[in-house]
Amino acid sequence: MNAFEIILTPEAQADVKLLDPVMQTRILNRLEWMGENAAILRHQSLRGSEWRSCFKYRIGDYRIIYQVDRAAQKLVVLKVGHRRDVYE
């Protein structure tokens, strides 16, 4: 099974840098795991016009908002943040 490439947008990179070091490590480890398991992962889609083609992944109170490009085998991470802020 081929791993998906993880691509963080500039906004997602900035989001991760704002987190405390423990949460940064936790999220980056989970992103690596998601890339390795993207083909079998059940991607949870978001609702609403702005997020129509996006998915979310929950890590405690934090969320990873991403898109899946199955043809290119890529996960594009759009945003990372606390659940109260990430959907804005």
N, C-alpha and C positions, 0 to 999 in steps of 0.2 A: 504494500500500500504506500503510495507516494504522499509525502507530507506537503501540505499547502504552504506557500510562502506567506509570511506575515508582513504586511506593509502598514506602517503607521503614518498617517497624514501629519503635516506640521502641527495642526491643532491637537491631534492625539498625543504627539510627542510632548507638546507643551503641557497638556493635561497631566501626563505621567510625571513630569518633572515637578509639578506642584504638590504631588502627594508625598507623605512621609516615607522614609526609606523602606520601612517594613512593608507598607502597602505597595510601593513600587515593585519590590522583589516579588511579592505575591502575584501581582497582576502580570508582570513580565513572564514569570514561570507558567502562569495559566495560559498566556498567549502562545507560548512555545508548545504547551500541551494541546491547545486547540489546533494549531497548525499540523501537528502529528495525527490528530484524530478528527479532522474536519470532515472527512468522507463519511464517518459513522455518527457524527454529532447531530443531535436534533436541534436545528437552528430555530430559535423562537423569534418569529417575525413581529415587527412593530406595526402599530396602526397609525392612521393619520396621514394626510397628504405629504407632509414634509419627510416622513420616515417610511414611506411606502416600500422601498426596496431594501430596507435595513433590518438587521437582526440585533438582539440584545443577548448578553451573557451576564449572569449574575455572579458576583463574588462578594458575599456578605451584603453590606449596604452599598456597594459600588457596582457600577454597570460598565460594560464594554459595548459600545454601539459600533457595528461593523456591517460590511457588505461582503457577499461571497461571489467570487468569479470562478465558477466551476471549470470553465473551458481553459482558463489560464492557471488554474489551481492556486488562487490567491485569496487571502482574507485581508480586506482593506479596513483597518481600524480608523473610524471617523472621530470618535470621542471616547474619553474615559473619565469617569467621575462619580461622585456621590449621587445616589438615586434622586435626591431632591433637586439637584442642579443639572444633571446630564441631559435632560430632555429639553432644556431651554434653548 
